[in-house]
Amino acid sequence: MKPAVVILSKSALPVARKVAAAVDGEIHGARARAEGVAVPFESASAHIAALFKAGRPIVGLMASGALIRLLAPHLSDKHAEPPVLAVSEDGQSVVPLLGGHHGANALAQTIAEALGAHAAITTAGDLRFGVALDAPPEGYVLLNPQAAKPVMADLVAGETARLKGSAAWIEQSGIPLDENGPVTLTVTDQVQQPGDKELVYAPGTLCLGMGCERGTEPEEAVALAASALREAGLAPQAVAGVFSIDLKADEAAIHAVADHFGVPALFFDAAMLEAEAGRLENPSDVVFAEVGCHGVAEGAALAAAGQSGQLVVAKRKSRRATCAVARATEPVEVSSTGRARGTLFIVGIGPGSEAWRSPEVTDLVARSTDLVGYSLYLDLLGALAEGKARHDFDLGKEEARVRHAMELAGEGRTVCLVCSGDAGIYAMATLAFELLDKGGADGDAPGLSDAARRINIAVSPGISALQAAAARAGAPLGHDFCTISLSDLLTPWPDIQRRVKAASEGDFVIAFYNPVSKRRRTQLAHARDVLLEHRPPDTPVILATNLGREGETVRIVPLGELRVDDVDMLTVVIVGSSQSRTVKTGDGRTWVYTPRGYAAKEGSVMGDKEAAE
């Protein structure tokens, strides 16, 4: 997770930016006193507690005592707590408070180097030996962490250690090594039961290659992989990743195996796997004819292990899956090995105001490497867009925009397609699925690449213009309603006319999107005239413009007085039903509501049930 760099005042922002850049963090700030941050919050205590409970690393630019008091009620299990650090506002002191051996000490050193500050690390092992044995570097897993504390105590007291295996981070540390030392530090990818005064580390040197038929049950693939490791005496914790051919990037069984071992799933194209053909123990012409390489499981394992790697478990088969294991000479850097399945987040940012942007959308944008969208929408993200690759598009380039986002994700990136309002309401989510279904909205458009078709897609909702307008005006959507776009660019005008007539006859509250444009001035007038045939001229109409942004206006006019010239392209029009009403409050404001009949049912079974809900 990205560290949250938390500030309480604008004066801390310069140092916070340096810290965030050093640790790839995200700046969170008090809304009332720190403008322009990626994630604003109202209550520091509630926000910091939520970050802590979510396991998010926290770097607080505040007094260490204040941070301790805020988190004190939430401390319980030190083995599960995330890193928490306090940094002085002048950037001179960096203090790891919690999770020292879960990354806080390392973060402190990184931040101190970036700021030219002092890292106040107080854990004995770090100070004495320069390493923390209970927090090995990336690529290693300590298999018996419960033994780390007494072993560290013995070493601090003067005992020496015997190293079985090899690990540069131990050899280059200040730990006193002796072939006859009473403490044993073992580095192995084999299953091993720790002895007395022994710590066992599994290096991420095992590359698990997988292949399977389309639609293989995940349980079958997991069982095959687990049995292959078990029968070879290999430690599951030493698996660096699960590797396969890119044709399987969207195969649930492959990802299930990766999830089982808690490692990434990574993929190679057929050419890279075929380059390993000379090292395969079980090459297959049948496989070559099918996918373009002579072996998937063995080839993927060897490709991940590198030229110096060796096959330690040749291809094993179940009914519909295959697996193999190769051993690399050093822990595998999975970030530069193979390609991950790309991810496309399709998000709605509401009207654009950060106050109306959901926490989930904020999180997905923060997790993305690339942002794609209409330039205005990307600008509205403010500081949240900093440090990400932007791909700006003009209005009218919707298909190009979505296609570009999907192809970027097909390259293994994490891409966020940014929409205003809600991504699934007159926005880009539907076009993404149409491209998957048909290849292109335009029959002459080229189809998506195979890689783009295999991406992971997640859609996150936002506040639509319909919801925003209704909230500003009161409660016009209290009963049945519908939405109709008056744009005939994508929908034939006769179809729109039929829907307006049906909604009018059905007495729905109607929200009109795209009511006018520079060239379209007659559709809204037509809709008004049809509506007047079915509801009274004093029916309230809400005209909402620039919702949630500068220049916001909300007007309420009678249906009989609705003028097309009062509406522009940024206006949402909500027309009440025959039952919609207006009410004035003491401050002179007029509100619109559409009763559902609660008052008439007060005390009834239905009324009581819905009130409880």
VENTAZI-V187712 format. One record per residue. RES is the residue in one letter. PHI is phi in whole degrees, 0 to 359 (* if undefined). Layout:
# VENTAZI-V187712
res=RES phi=PHI
res=RES phi=PHI
This chain:
# VENTAZI-V187712
res=M phi=*
res=K phi=294
res=P phi=297
res=A phi=266
res=V phi=265
res=V phi=259
res=I phi=235
res=L phi=247
res=S phi=211
res=K phi=295
res=S phi=296
res=A phi=274
res=L phi=297
res=P phi=301
res=V phi=293
res=A phi=300
res=R phi=295
res=K phi=294
res=V phi=296
res=A phi=299
res=A phi=294
res=A phi=289
res=V phi=246
res=D phi=54
res=G phi=261
res=E phi=230
res=I phi=274
res=H phi=247
res=G phi=219
res=A phi=297
res=R phi=303
res=A phi=285
res=R phi=232
res=A phi=216
res=E phi=279
res=G phi=78
res=V phi=267
res=A phi=293
res=V phi=228
res=P phi=275
res=F phi=216
res=E phi=271
res=S phi=247
res=A phi=297
res=S phi=296
res=A phi=292
res=H phi=291
res=I phi=294
res=A phi=298
res=A phi=294
res=L phi=298
res=F phi=296
res=K phi=294
res=A phi=278
res=G phi=78
res=R phi=276
res=P phi=301
res=I phi=238
res=V phi=242
res=G phi=262
res=L phi=274
res=M phi=196
res=A phi=298
res=S phi=299
res=G phi=297
res=A phi=296
res=L phi=293
res=I phi=297
res=R phi=295
res=L phi=294
res=L phi=263
res=A phi=309
res=P phi=293
res=H phi=251
res=L phi=279
res=S phi=214
res=D phi=246
res=K phi=292
res=H phi=284
res=A phi=251
res=E phi=284
res=P phi=281
res=P phi=297
res=V phi=227
res=L phi=230
res=A phi=249
res=V phi=237
res=S phi=293
res=E phi=300
res=D phi=276
res=G phi=75
res=Q phi=268
res=S phi=231
res=V phi=233
res=V phi=238
res=P phi=286
res=L phi=264
res=L phi=222
res=G phi=66
res=G phi=306
res=H phi=265
res=H phi=248
res=G phi=120
res=A phi=294
res=N phi=295
res=A phi=296
res=L phi=299
res=A phi=300
res=Q phi=294
res=T phi=296
res=I phi=294
res=A phi=298
res=E phi=296
res=A phi=292
res=L phi=264
res=G phi=66
res=A phi=247
res=H phi=257
res=A phi=267
res=A phi=274
res=I phi=273
res=T phi=243
res=T phi=291
res=A phi=299
res=G phi=298
res=D phi=298
res=L phi=292
res=R phi=280
res=F phi=244
res=G phi=80
res=V phi=221
res=A phi=244
res=L phi=294
res=D phi=270
res=A phi=223
res=P phi=296
res=P phi=291
res=E phi=304
res=G phi=104
res=Y phi=227
res=V phi=232
res=L phi=279
res=L phi=278
res=N phi=231
res=P phi=299
res=Q phi=296
res=A phi=269
res=A phi=294
res=K phi=297
res=P phi=295
res=V phi=295
res=M phi=298
res=A phi=297
res=D phi=296
res=L phi=292
res=V phi=297
res=A phi=283
res=G phi=119
res=E phi=285
res=T phi=253
res=A phi=235
res=R phi=259
res=L phi=261
res=K phi=255
res=G phi=97
res=S phi=220
res=A phi=199
res=A phi=302
res=W phi=293
res=I phi=277
res=E phi=297
res=Q phi=267
res=S phi=275
res=G phi=270
res=I phi=292
res=P phi=288
res=L phi=259
res=D phi=208
res=E phi=302
res=N phi=251
res=G phi=297
res=P phi=287
res=V phi=266
res=T phi=242
res=L phi=245
res=T phi=251
res=V phi=240
res=T phi=204
res=D phi=263
res=Q phi=269
res=V phi=294
res=Q phi=214
res=Q phi=274
res=P phi=296
res=G phi=268
res=D phi=293
res=K phi=57
res=E phi=233
res=L phi=248
res=V phi=247
res=Y phi=247
res=A phi=260
res=P phi=279
res=G phi=282
res=T phi=254
res=L phi=268
res=C phi=249
res=L phi=264
res=G phi=270
res=M phi=227
res=G phi=222
res=C phi=194
res=E phi=286
res=R phi=299
res=G phi=84
res=T phi=300
res=E phi=296
res=P phi=306
res=E phi=299
res=E phi=294
res=A phi=294
res=V phi=297
res=A phi=298
res=L phi=298
res=A phi=296
res=A phi=297
res=S phi=292
res=A phi=299
res=L phi=292
res=R phi=299
res=E phi=290
res=A phi=269
res=G phi=70
res=L phi=263
res=A phi=283
res=P phi=301
res=Q phi=291
res=A phi=271
res=V phi=288
res=A phi=276
res=G phi=186
res=V phi=251
res=F phi=235
res=S phi=204
res=I phi=279
res=D phi=295
res=L phi=297
res=K phi=256
res=A phi=298
res=D phi=251
res=E phi=275
res=A phi=300
res=A phi=296
res=I phi=296
res=H phi=291
res=A phi=295
res=V phi=296
res=A phi=299
res=D phi=297
res=H phi=301
res=F phi=266
res=G phi=68
res=V phi=230
res=P phi=285
res=A phi=260
res=L phi=228
res=F phi=224
res=F phi=240
res=D phi=279
res=A phi=299
res=A phi=296
res=M phi=292
res=L phi=288
res=E phi=293
res=A phi=296
res=E phi=266
res=A phi=304
res=G phi=292
res=R phi=257
res=L phi=287
res=E phi=271
res=N phi=225
res=P phi=293
res=S phi=223
res=D phi=291
res=V phi=296
res=V phi=296
res=F phi=299
res=A phi=295
res=E phi=277
res=V phi=233
res=G phi=94
res=C phi=215
res=H phi=275
res=G phi=186
res=V phi=269
res=A phi=297
res=E phi=294
res=G phi=298
res=A phi=292
res=A phi=298
res=L phi=290
res=A phi=300
res=A phi=287
res=A phi=285
res=G phi=87
res=Q phi=297
res=S phi=272
res=G phi=284
res=Q phi=226
res=L phi=285
res=V phi=249
res=V phi=228
res=A phi=291
res=K phi=306
res=R phi=245
res=K phi=232
res=S phi=247
res=R phi=298
res=R phi=229
res=A phi=223
res=T phi=227
res=C phi=210
res=A phi=207
res=V phi=229
res=A phi=241
res=R phi=248
res=A phi=273
res=T phi=282
res=E phi=224
res=P phi=308
res=V phi=282
res=E phi=275
res=V phi=294
res=S phi=295
res=S phi=238
res=T phi=238
res=G phi=69
res=R phi=228
res=A phi=286
res=R phi=294
res=G phi=292
res=T phi=232
res=L phi=242
res=F phi=265
res=I phi=250
res=V phi=237
res=G phi=252
res=I phi=261
res=G phi=67
res=P phi=291
res=G phi=117
res=S phi=293
res=E phi=297
res=A phi=293
res=W phi=254
res=R phi=258
res=S phi=290
res=P phi=301
res=E phi=296
res=V phi=298
res=T phi=302
res=D phi=295
res=L phi=293
res=V phi=298
res=A phi=296
res=R phi=279
res=S phi=276
res=T phi=267
res=D phi=228
res=L phi=241
res=V phi=235
res=G phi=171
res=Y phi=299
res=S phi=307
res=L phi=299
res=Y phi=295
res=L phi=292
res=D phi=298
res=L phi=294
res=L phi=287
res=G phi=58
res=A phi=296
res=L phi=295
res=A phi=272
res=E phi=296
res=G phi=80
res=K phi=245
res=A phi=288
res=R phi=260
res=H phi=232
res=D phi=272
res=F phi=228
res=D phi=279
res=L phi=299
res=G phi=90
res=K phi=250
res=E phi=297
res=E phi=294
res=A phi=299
res=R phi=297
res=V phi=291
res=R phi=300
res=H phi=298
res=A phi=298
res=M phi=290
res=E phi=291
res=L phi=300
res=A phi=297
res=G phi=298
res=E phi=277
res=G phi=96
res=R phi=274
res=T phi=255
res=V phi=246
res=C phi=245
res=L phi=267
res=V phi=264
res=C phi=239
res=S phi=277
res=G phi=59
res=D phi=255
res=A phi=296
res=G phi=259
res=I phi=246
res=Y phi=52
res=A phi=223
res=M phi=275
res=A phi=300
res=T phi=297
res=L phi=291
res=A phi=300
res=F phi=287
res=E phi=293
res=L phi=295
res=L phi=296
res=D phi=284
res=K phi=244
res=G phi=95
res=G phi=184
res=A phi=293
res=D phi=270
res=G phi=300
res=D phi=270
res=A phi=286
res=P phi=294
res=G phi=285
res=L phi=291
res=S phi=292
res=D phi=300
res=A phi=297
res=A phi=292
res=R phi=284
res=R phi=258
res=I phi=287
res=N phi=272
res=I phi=237
res=A phi=226
res=V phi=248
res=S phi=239
res=P phi=284
res=G phi=223
res=I phi=286
res=S phi=281
res=A phi=301
res=L phi=302
res=Q phi=294
res=A phi=297
res=A phi=296
res=A phi=297
res=A phi=294
res=R phi=293
res=A phi=263
res=G phi=131
res=A phi=214
res=P phi=289
res=L phi=262
res=G phi=292
res=H phi=230
res=D phi=302
res=F phi=212
res=C phi=212
res=T phi=237
res=I phi=222
res=S phi=271
res=L phi=269
res=S phi=282
res=D phi=258
res=L phi=292
res=L phi=245
res=T phi=235
res=P phi=301
res=W phi=302
res=P phi=300
res=D phi=294
res=I phi=295
res=Q phi=302
res=R phi=296
res=R phi=290
res=V phi=298
res=K phi=296
res=A phi=295
res=A phi=293
res=S phi=294
res=E phi=293
res=G phi=280
res=D phi=60
res=F phi=279
res=V phi=293
res=I phi=237
res=A phi=257
res=F phi=262
res=Y phi=267
res=N phi=47
res=P phi=292
res=V phi=213
res=S phi=214
res=K phi=298
res=R phi=260
res=R phi=259
res=R phi=235
res=T phi=254
res=Q phi=296
res=L phi=295
res=A phi=298
res=H phi=298
res=A phi=298
res=R phi=301
res=D phi=294
res=V phi=294
res=L phi=297
res=L phi=294
res=E phi=284
res=H phi=234
res=R phi=212
res=P phi=293
res=P phi=294
res=D phi=270
res=T phi=303
res=P phi=290
res=V phi=237
res=I phi=258
res=L phi=246
res=A phi=242
res=T phi=234
res=N phi=53
res=L phi=298
res=G phi=75
res=R phi=230
res=E phi=300
res=G phi=87
res=E phi=298
res=T phi=222
res=V phi=228
res=R phi=240
res=I phi=235
res=V phi=229
res=P phi=288
res=L phi=304
res=G phi=292
res=E phi=250
res=L phi=293
res=R phi=246
res=V phi=300
res=D phi=292
res=D phi=275
res=V phi=239
res=D phi=233
res=M phi=292
res=L phi=264
res=T phi=256
res=V phi=258
res=V phi=247
res=I phi=244
res=V phi=255
res=G phi=293
res=S phi=276
res=S phi=293
res=Q phi=263
res=S phi=293
res=R phi=228
res=T phi=244
res=V phi=215
res=K phi=257
res=T phi=260
res=G phi=300
res=D phi=276
res=G phi=91
res=R phi=283
res=T phi=255
res=W phi=242
res=V phi=246
res=Y phi=215
res=T phi=239
res=P phi=294
res=R phi=256
res=G phi=106
res=Y phi=300
res=A phi=300
res=A phi=292
res=K phi=257
res=E phi=304
res=G phi=90
res=S phi=282
res=V phi=298
res=M phi=295
res=G phi=297
res=D phi=294
res=K phi=296
res=E phi=290
res=A phi=295
res=A phi=294
res=E phi=286
